[in-house]
Amino acid sequence: MHERLSVNSICFAGAGFRELGRYWQELGVHRVSVASPLLLEEGVAAAQEALRACNCQLETIAHPFLHGRHLDATENSWRDARETLERLIEDARMLGARSMYLLTGGHGTLTWEEAAEVFRAAVAPCVAKARQAGIPLMVENAPPLHADLHIAHTLRDAITLGEIADVGVCIEFFACWTEAGLRKSLERAVPRCHVVQICDYVYGDRSLPSRAVPGDGAIPVKRMIEWILAAGYRGVFDLELIGPRIDKEGRLNAVRRAAANVGEMLQSLGA
């Protein structure tokens, strides 16, 4: 597998660390990313064992800051979420994670700008703590059907939110590939970017999630990678595959084929 590829644990949704470790070994993956609910449930020791067994680097941790809840200006409403994030930053340090990206929580009755300011205030101490630990925090761009979990649904909004909260940006192909001015947005995002998430989409698919193996669909994956590399990006490309197409093919085979396709693209582009 190409050294700049990472495999997101969402590719094997529902698997625990022991099962993930077996998948990682079979794939020969060097870098992986995991979701925080699994880490909070099974603990650092289980994660360490899985990573050690396949000699993997933990690239990033995905964390829903206010899972299933909306941002609120009242500090009491997000104090527990801040404490959880502070704990996760310490866990990330112990695991050698290179970064962490966040979903903000929904904006409820707040305006976008009000919600962004609440998020900034809520995570400000965590941003400082993560910076001291050498673990950049990021926000991603997520599809609008995740409005109960997040407020940034275009790459431009994610960049704006990153600037407001003084955090980085995780570029998610699935949620930005149709945007106008995409190359300029990618170039603007790259200086703040530590992870790029890759998948594909086949025209006509209506389910959510409805992702496909890169190369099977309509997303101009290679062109977007080329633009990102030209903008100076030096980080990893994280495979995030989930949905009916992935399940039908078989998750392990889909990830293996995705790694081969994207690895070939990266190699041809000199990465």
C-alpha positions as CSV (number, residue, x, y, z in Angstrom):
1,M,0.0,0.0,0.0
2,H,1.2,3.5,-0.9
3,E,2.9,5.1,2.2
4,R,0.7,8.2,1.9
5,L,-2.5,6.2,2.2
6,S,-4.5,5.7,5.4
7,V,-7.5,3.5,6.0
8,N,-10.4,4.9,8.1
9,S,-12.0,2.6,10.6
10,I,-15.4,3.6,9.1
11,C,-14.5,1.3,6.2
12,F,-15.2,-1.5,8.7
13,A,-18.0,0.1,10.7
14,G,-19.0,-1.9,13.7
15,A,-15.7,-3.7,14.1
16,G,-13.8,-3.5,17.4
17,F,-10.0,-3.0,17.6
18,R,-9.2,-6.7,17.6
19,E,-11.1,-7.2,14.3
20,L,-9.7,-3.9,12.9
21,G,-6.2,-5.2,13.6
22,R,-6.8,-8.3,11.6
23,Y,-8.1,-6.2,8.6
24,W,-5.1,-3.8,8.9
25,Q,-2.7,-6.7,8.9
26,E,-4.4,-8.4,5.9
27,L,-4.3,-5.1,3.9
28,G,-0.7,-4.4,4.8
29,V,-1.7,-0.8,5.7
30,H,0.9,1.6,7.3
31,R,-1.4,4.3,8.4
32,V,-4.9,4.2,9.9
33,S,-7.6,6.5,11.4
34,V,-10.2,5.7,14.0
35,A,-13.4,7.1,15.3
36,S,-13.4,8.4,18.9
37,P,-16.6,6.5,20.1
38,L,-14.6,3.2,19.6
39,L,-11.6,4.6,21.4
40,L,-13.8,5.8,24.3
41,E,-15.5,2.5,24.5
42,E,-12.6,0.1,24.3
43,G,-9.8,2.2,25.6
44,V,-6.2,3.2,24.8
45,A,-4.8,-0.3,25.6
46,A,-7.0,-2.0,23.0
47,A,-6.0,0.6,20.4
48,Q,-2.3,0.2,21.2
49,E,-2.5,-3.5,20.9
50,A,-4.1,-3.3,17.5
51,L,-1.7,-0.7,16.2
52,R,1.3,-2.6,17.6
53,A,0.2,-5.9,16.0
54,C,0.3,-4.5,12.5
55,N,3.0,-1.8,13.1
56,C,0.5,1.0,12.1
57,Q,0.7,4.7,12.6
58,L,-2.5,6.3,14.0
59,E,-2.9,9.1,11.5
60,T,-6.1,10.9,12.8
61,I,-9.0,10.5,15.2
62,A,-12.6,11.5,14.1
63,H,-14.5,13.0,17.0
64,P,-18.2,14.2,17.1
65,F,-17.8,17.0,19.6
66,L,-21.5,17.2,20.4
67,H,-22.7,13.9,19.1
68,G,-26.5,14.2,18.4
69,R,-26.7,17.6,20.1
70,H,-26.8,21.2,19.0
71,L,-24.5,24.1,19.9
72,D,-25.8,26.3,22.6
73,A,-24.4,29.6,24.0
74,T,-24.8,28.2,27.6
75,E,-21.5,26.9,28.8
76,N,-23.1,24.2,30.9
77,S,-24.4,22.6,27.7
78,W,-21.0,21.8,26.3
79,R,-18.7,21.6,29.4
80,D,-18.9,17.8,29.4
81,A,-18.0,17.7,25.7
82,R,-15.0,19.9,26.3
83,E,-13.8,17.5,29.1
84,T,-14.2,14.5,26.8
85,L,-12.2,16.2,24.1
86,E,-9.5,17.1,26.5
87,R,-9.3,13.4,27.5
88,L,-9.2,12.4,23.9
89,I,-6.3,14.7,23.2
90,E,-4.3,13.0,26.0
91,D,-5.3,9.6,24.5
92,A,-4.2,10.8,21.1
93,R,-0.9,11.8,22.5
94,M,-0.4,8.4,24.1
95,L,-1.3,6.7,20.8
96,G,1.0,8.9,18.7
97,A,-1.8,10.3,16.6
98,R,-0.8,13.0,14.1
99,S,-4.1,14.9,14.2
100,M,-7.8,14.9,15.2
101,Y,-10.8,16.2,13.3
102,L,-14.1,17.3,14.7
103,L,-17.8,17.5,13.9
104,T,-19.1,20.5,15.7
105,G,-22.7,19.5,16.6
106,G,-25.7,21.1,14.9
107,H,-26.5,24.8,15.0
108,G,-30.1,24.3,16.2
109,T,-31.8,27.7,16.4
110,L,-28.6,29.7,16.2
111,T,-27.4,31.4,13.0
112,W,-24.4,29.9,11.4
113,E,-22.2,32.7,12.6
114,E,-23.5,32.4,16.2
115,A,-22.9,28.7,16.1
116,A,-19.4,29.1,14.9
117,E,-18.6,31.5,17.7
118,V,-20.0,29.1,20.3
119,F,-17.9,26.3,18.8
120,R,-14.8,28.6,19.0
121,A,-15.4,29.4,22.6
122,A,-16.2,25.8,23.5
123,V,-13.0,24.3,22.0
124,A,-10.6,27.2,22.6
125,P,-8.9,25.5,25.7
126,C,-8.7,22.2,23.8
127,V,-7.1,23.9,20.8
128,A,-4.3,25.2,23.1
129,K,-3.9,21.8,24.8
130,A,-3.8,20.0,21.5
131,R,-1.2,22.4,20.1
132,Q,1.0,21.8,23.1
133,A,0.7,18.1,22.6
134,G,1.6,18.5,18.9
135,I,-1.7,17.2,17.7
136,P,-3.5,19.6,15.3
137,L,-7.3,19.8,15.6
138,M,-9.3,20.2,12.4
139,V,-12.9,20.5,11.2
140,E,-14.1,18.8,8.1
141,N,-16.7,19.6,5.5
142,A,-19.6,17.2,5.9
143,P,-22.8,16.6,3.7
144,P,-25.8,18.8,4.7
145,L,-27.8,15.6,5.7
146,H,-25.4,15.6,8.7
147,A,-26.8,19.0,9.8
148,D,-27.7,17.4,13.2
149,L,-23.9,16.8,13.7
150,H,-22.1,19.6,12.1
151,I,-22.4,23.2,10.7
152,A,-19.8,23.2,7.9
153,H,-21.3,21.7,4.7
154,T,-19.0,23.2,2.0
155,L,-15.3,23.3,1.9
156,R,-15.5,27.1,2.0
157,D,-17.5,27.0,5.2
158,A,-15.1,24.5,6.7
159,I,-12.2,26.9,5.9
160,T,-14.1,29.8,7.4
161,L,-14.9,27.8,10.5
162,G,-11.2,26.8,10.8
163,E,-10.2,30.4,10.7
164,I,-12.7,31.4,13.3
165,A,-11.8,28.6,15.7
166,D,-8.1,28.7,14.9
167,V,-8.0,25.0,13.8
168,G,-7.1,23.1,10.7
169,V,-9.2,21.6,7.9
170,C,-9.8,18.0,6.9
171,I,-10.8,18.0,3.2
172,E,-13.6,15.5,2.5
173,F,-14.0,14.8,-1.3
174,F,-17.5,13.5,-1.0
175,A,-18.9,16.7,0.4
176,C,-17.1,19.3,-1.8
177,W,-16.4,17.8,-5.3
178,T,-19.4,19.6,-6.9
179,E,-18.6,23.1,-5.5
180,A,-17.8,26.1,-7.7
181,G,-14.3,27.5,-7.5
182,L,-13.1,24.1,-6.2
183,R,-9.5,24.5,-7.1
184,K,-9.2,27.8,-5.4
185,S,-10.9,26.4,-2.3
186,L,-8.5,23.5,-2.2
187,E,-5.6,25.8,-2.5
188,R,-6.9,27.9,0.3
189,A,-7.5,24.9,2.5
190,V,-4.1,23.2,2.0
191,P,-2.1,25.3,4.4
192,R,-4.5,24.3,7.2
193,C,-5.0,20.7,6.0
194,H,-3.5,17.6,7.7
195,V,-5.8,14.9,6.2
196,V,-7.6,14.5,2.9
197,Q,-10.5,12.0,2.8
198,I,-11.1,10.1,-0.5
199,C,-14.0,8.1,-1.9
200,D,-16.1,8.2,-5.1
201,Y,-19.8,8.7,-6.0
202,V,-21.8,7.0,-8.8
203,Y,-24.4,9.2,-10.5
204,G,-27.9,8.1,-9.5
205,D,-27.1,6.7,-6.1
206,R,-29.5,8.1,-3.6
207,S,-28.7,6.4,-0.3
208,L,-26.8,8.0,2.5
209,P,-24.0,7.0,2.7
210,S,-23.6,6.2,-1.0
211,R,-19.9,6.0,-1.5
212,A,-17.9,4.1,-4.1
213,V,-14.4,2.9,-4.6
214,P,-12.3,5.7,-6.1
215,G,-12.2,5.3,-9.9
216,D,-15.7,3.8,-10.1
217,G,-17.7,7.0,-10.1
218,A,-18.0,10.6,-11.1
219,I,-15.7,12.4,-8.6
220,P,-12.6,13.6,-10.5
221,V,-10.4,12.0,-7.8
222,K,-7.1,12.2,-9.7
223,R,-7.6,15.8,-10.8
224,M,-8.4,16.9,-7.2
225,I,-5.4,15.0,-5.9
226,E,-3.2,16.7,-8.5
227,W,-4.5,20.2,-7.5
228,I,-3.9,19.4,-3.8
229,L,-0.4,18.2,-4.4
230,A,0.4,21.2,-6.6
231,A,-0.8,23.5,-3.7
232,G,2.0,21.9,-1.6
233,Y,0.1,19.3,0.4
234,R,2.5,16.8,2.1
235,G,0.0,14.8,4.2
236,V,-1.9,11.6,3.9
237,F,-5.0,10.6,1.8
238,D,-7.5,8.7,4.0
239,L,-9.8,6.1,2.4
240,E,-13.3,6.6,3.8
241,L,-15.6,4.0,2.2
242,I,-19.1,3.1,3.4
243,G,-22.4,2.3,1.9
244,P,-24.3,-0.3,-0.1
245,R,-21.8,-0.6,-2.9
246,I,-19.0,-1.2,-0.5
247,D,-21.0,-3.8,1.4
248,K,-22.0,-5.6,-1.8
249,E,-18.4,-5.9,-3.0
250,G,-17.1,-6.8,0.4
251,R,-15.5,-4.2,2.6
252,L,-12.0,-5.8,2.6
253,N,-11.9,-6.2,-1.2
254,A,-13.3,-2.7,-1.7
255,V,-10.6,-1.1,0.5
256,R,-7.9,-3.2,-1.2
257,R,-9.1,-2.1,-4.7
258,A,-9.4,1.5,-3.5
259,A,-5.8,1.5,-2.1
260,A,-4.5,0.1,-5.4
261,N,-6.4,2.7,-7.5
262,V,-5.4,5.7,-5.4
263,G,-1.9,4.4,-4.9
264,E,-1.5,4.3,-8.7
265,M,-2.8,7.8,-9.0
266,L,-0.4,9.1,-6.4
267,Q,2.5,7.3,-8.0
268,S,1.7,8.7,-11.4
269,L,1.5,12.2,-9.9
270,G,4.9,11.8,-8.3
271,A,3.7,11.6,-4.7
